[in-house]
Amino acid sequence: MALEEVPLDADGSGRQKVYGTLKTYGLFLVGNALMVFANAALVSVLWQASADPGPYRFAPGPSFVADSLGAAIAFGILTGLVPICFVLMHSPRTRRSDILVGTDEGIPALLLRRSRLLFNLSMFVALPAVTAMVVFLVRAAESGPSRYPADRDFDLGTWALVLLVTCGYQAGVGALILLGRIRPGYIAVRHDGLHLRGYALDAWIPWDSLSIVQANTHWKSLLVWLRPDNQAVLSSRVPRLWRGIDKTVTQLRSPIHGAVVVVFVDRRPFRISPEIIDAAVEHYMENPDARRELRDPEAIARTVEVLRSHATTAWWRSQRRPVPVPRLVPGSTGRDEILRKWSL
């Protein structure tokens, strides 16, 4: 199996897709602005309150500053993650080891793994930082002068309620991670179907459940359209309260096509350029005869080798620039052809 560039159609719309939007640049600027102003506001409050305390001003004492130093650092880490995650989740740079031949439930499969780095940043860095920030803000409010000195039970109740609602939810996320219910996902392309695994949700889609006509893919998500009488199985590994943590595998009933069900897979948590994901998945969706080779690990390994050869090392590209989508060519070995690459 080999990759080749497919000639464009007469109208220029061939195998080219746009994997971004101008809103991305606005989100990047807003994220950086929040990082700068949030940290500036934190420093300003601590400095001014200590320099000029008033009867009704927030005036933390030395012990409060010492106790909340870790929370203040966590607040800075949280705001600093905004641009970091933004760049990683919108960069076309591909981690080649995330494209591999493996097994899914004991069956040979072409695996496209989601980034463990992004998972670790969101779960083990951002989540504790959010918890520490909440504790810091509640502690700051509680340390200020009370207008009702006799009503201390109200302050204690507010403190307990906020910690129970916020930190309790995040403690549940941590427990689900330890239990293995929440973990990095992948796309498994098998001879008998697609297994789409998110952080907490799964979608098993047999090939005969796919709609014959697949609509255009959204810029940030891979869309899989299903038949009305599909045999797909969508399941969750976490209780309903925690399902919102996983937006990478979701379903939506199309208002235009009636009973057609669409499964969305967010491509941003993958450190694999989106055109490679589309090339790998759409090839087997569109070519039933090619699915037989997915029974052979050696054939899958050749496909992996070719997909990795087209992995880009660019950290950034225009969010509105059309990108050529490679096409897997059935019947080739992947070794007897010269691969033509394009610059990204």
Summary of the structure (lengths in Angstrom):
residues: 344
radius of gyration: 24.8
end to end distance: 22.4
largest distance: 84.0
contacts: 1005
relative contact order: 0.18
helix: 46%
strand: 18%
